[in-house]
């Protein structure tokens, strides 16, 4: 009974259906029921990209491209948590590089533009320090450039 070509009678139409077709349909159903975490929406009329609203509500994008989020469970069972855990739960955390790439794909260009607000609480985090200057068109700082800097410092 576990053969590949077992036939089955469809109860609705009375037609015989081969085992290959049944297994194919089961595979399709299991793929359709799998949860998708990185859904990218498109409009039906124009086919243009649409921003995923859940990303905009749950995450915040800094001007230098990083995404931050609040800690999970920050508002749960506050009555039973000590003060230092409540303080820890209020802190925001950075998303990983993989999450940053996925979140950038899930939002449109409007949300990727730099934002400037008066009295922005995220203002200290909008600039990234200790970030090496890379000239336009270069992928990274070359060793020859570092050598010239080292030679300049040693001459002084």
N, C-alpha and C positions, 0 to 999 in steps of 0.2 A: 504493500500500500504506500510505501514511501517513494515510489518511482517518480521519474521526472514527467512522465506523460500520462498521469492518471487523469481520466476524464471525470467531469462533474456535471450534473444536470442543474442548470439554473432554475431555481424555484419559480421565478417570475415569468420567464418566457418558455421554459421547457427545452431550451437549446443546450447542446453539449458544449462545455468549455474545457479546453485542454489544461493540464496542470501548469504548463509554462505561463499561460496567461494569468492563471490564478496567483502564482508566485510573483509575477511582475506587478500585479495590482496590489498585493500585500506590501511589496517593497515601496511602491508609490505612496501608499497610505502611511507607512511608517515614516517616510521622509517628510510627508506633509504635516505629521503630528509633532515633529521635532521642534523644540523651542528655538527661536532665532533671537539672538541678543544684539545683532548689529544690522537691523533692518534699515534699508535705504529706500525712502519713499519717492515715487514719481507720480505726477498728476495724470489722470486719465485723458484729459482733453488734449494737452499739448505735449505730454511726455517729458516735461521738464522736471528737474530735481526739486524735491520738497524737503524742508528742514524737519527733522524729527523733534517734536516738541518736548518729549521726555528728556532729551539731552539738555535742552535749554533750561528746563526747570530744575534739573538735578545737579548740573555741573556749571562751572564758571571758567571761561577761557581768559587767561592773562594775555597781555599785549605781546609777549615774547613767545607765545605758542603753547605754553603749558596749560593743562586743565587741572583745576582743583575741585575737591568735593568735601562735604562734611563727613565725619565719621559715621559708620553704620550704627544704628541703635542709640543715637545721641538723645532721643526723647523718650526712651522706653524705661520704665521702672525707676524714675528719678527719685521717688520716695525712698528707695532702698539703697541708693548709691551714696558713698561718702563724697565730701566736697571735692577732693582731688580728682576723683573719677569724673565728676560732673564737669570740672574745668577741662580735663583731658578730652572729654567728649565734644566740647565746643570747638576744638581745634580743627582746622581744615587740613587735608592731606593732599599731596600731589599724586596725580595719576601716573602710571608707568608709560614708557614710550609707546608700547603697543596700544594701550588704551588711548593715548593722545592721537595716534594715527587713525584709529577707528572713529573716534569722536569727531575728528576733523572731516572725515568722509560723511558723517551723518548730519552735518550742519552746512548751511549755505555760506556764501561769501559775506553776507551781511554780518553774521556773528563772528567772522574771523577778522573783521576790521578792528583797529585799535579804538578803544573807548576812552573818553575823557569826561569824568564827572567831577562836580564840585564836592569837596570833602569826601573823596572816595576812600572807603576803609581799606581797599586793596591797593592803594597807591604805593606803599613801600615795596610791594611784590611785583609791580608792573615792570620794573627794570631788573634785568638779570645782571648781577655783578659777578666778577671772576669769570667772565665769558671772554675768551680771546677774540680780538678784532680780526676778522677775516675779510680781506678786500673782496669787492665784487668780482665774480668770475673765478674765484679760487675756492677750492674745497676745504683746505686747511692751511695753517701756517707752515711754510716750507722750512726745511732745515737750513737752507742757505740764508733765509731771513733771520733765523734764530742765531746763526753764526755771526752775522753782521752785527746784531744787537750785542752779542757777547764780546765781540772785538771792540765795539764802541765803549762798552762799560769798562773793559780792561785798560783802554787807553787813557781813561780819565783818572 
